[in-house]
Amino acid sequence: MEFWTINPATEEKIRSYESYSHETIDEKIKLTHQSFLNWRKTSFAYRADLMLKAAAVLRKNKDEYAKLMALEMGKPFAQGLSEVEKCAVCCEYYAQNAESFLKDIEYKTEMTKSYVAFNPLGVVLAVMPWNFPFWQVFRFAAPALMAGNAGMLKHSRNTVGCAVAIENVFREAGFPENVFTNLIVSHAEVKEKSTFIISHPLVAAVTLTGSNYAGAFVAELAGKSIKKTVMELGGSDPYIILPDADLDATTTACATGRLINSGQSCIAAKRFIVHESIHDKFTEMLIQKMSAYKVGNPLEDAVTVGPMARKDLQEGLHAQVMQSIQLGAKAELGCELPDGKGYFYPVSVLTNVKPGMPAFDEETFGPVAAIISYKTEEEAIELANNHIYGLGAAVFTQDNAKGEYIAKNLIESGTVQVNDFVRSDSRLPFGGIKQSGYGRELSDWGIREFVNIKTVSVR
């Protein structure tokens, strides 16, 4: 089955791809497994040398990759460059640290020797989304490959060019053939062929970044075959703004956190929970700073917010905004669909947002900020936690001790920042709770997700 990638800024076709047949997928899985059997025997030093070369390839071709992201999913070019650099840093981080992360751990017992060893599992399938088309692949691939696994990628239908480019990064870096393999599957066939891939006896484990609907579907499939999974799903990150917050620094961080990647991020700031005494001033300053962002063609230098990645995403976001307004939310900025070509959505701000509105209850995947007023600290925490998601959160206050206490003890999420916007870091574990998923990526925690934690004892 043939399908096309579409430029979301112009609605023009970019390139057509042929969806792989069951026979082709089966052959690629078998080749990847065969490559794994040899790859797992290689030394950490050998893997690290290749991973450092992958980082060099990424930096050498960074302009090409950033342009590809802009064309396929609308990421502003400068943000694409930053994404490529982040991938290179991740490759270097695991090249330098994987061996120590997976070093045997000894335990004292009555045996002569007892220890835990970490062995690779095999072929790990990564089902990845379009919004960070390079980063979300590399934050899986770098630790998985350094641990001795082989990687297999099923990317989103609108970023197939990025998937092909990533496969070529590893090939150009000198990795053995089929240690990292890309599978091309059309959207129309994704359920049927995902079932075939995940159920395949040579696929050992699955990691997915995407919606909670996609996560539930993949986890159910993997569960039927008793296969390890890691799920990084949606988010509706709450930012609690305490009354003593530095509003200039706070609104700068909030605008950045809401509009990074044109608002299309699972850990974007989505719900601003603001004390009533500073609500109006916060709103005024946030509108001022968000209005400074320019929406347009992501290949233009001055543009900081690109289009939505697909038309259905644009229409879905606007429906959420309109339904929220009908239920009593107030449009303070934007909130109107623009004329002309491209799946653009204006930078928008809603106030008077409350539970029961889509802008509060659902994940708004685009440049729309929802502002919620609160009276007491207890109410703010209740509003923050009153959600199906628990991925990221932030607290803003000039009392760092209070902010840290709230972050550590009271907020229900996998990551909490104090006085900054939420972002991932190769050195720190990343993941969520509730319907934001389970398991962790990155750091030493992430590399141990797809290994056999094997106990060995010698009398």
Buried (B, 14 or more C-beta within 10 A) or exposed (E): EEBBBBBBBBEEEBEEBEBBEEEEBBEBBBBBBBBBEEBBEEEBEEBBEBBBBBBBBBBEBBEEBBBBBBBBBBBBBBBBBBBBBBBBBBBBBBBEBBBEBBEEEEEEEEEEEBBEBBBBBBBBBBBBBBBBBBBBBBBBBBBBBBBBBBBBBBBBBBBBBBBBBBBBBBBBBEBBEBBBBBBBBBEEBBEEBBBBBBEBEBBBBBBBBBBBEBBBBBBEBBEEEEBBBBBBBBBBBBBBBBEBBEBEEBBBBBBBBBBBBBBBBBBBBBBBBBBEEBBEEBBEBBBEBBBEBEBBBBBBEEBBBBBBBBBEBBBBBBEBBBBBBEBEBBBBBBBEBBEEEBBBBBBBBBBBBBEEBBBBBBBBBBBBBBBBBBEEBEBBBBBBBEBBBBBBBBBBBBBEEBBBEBBEEBBBBBBBBBBBBBBBBBEEBBBBEBBBBBBBBBBBBBBBBBBEEEEEEEE
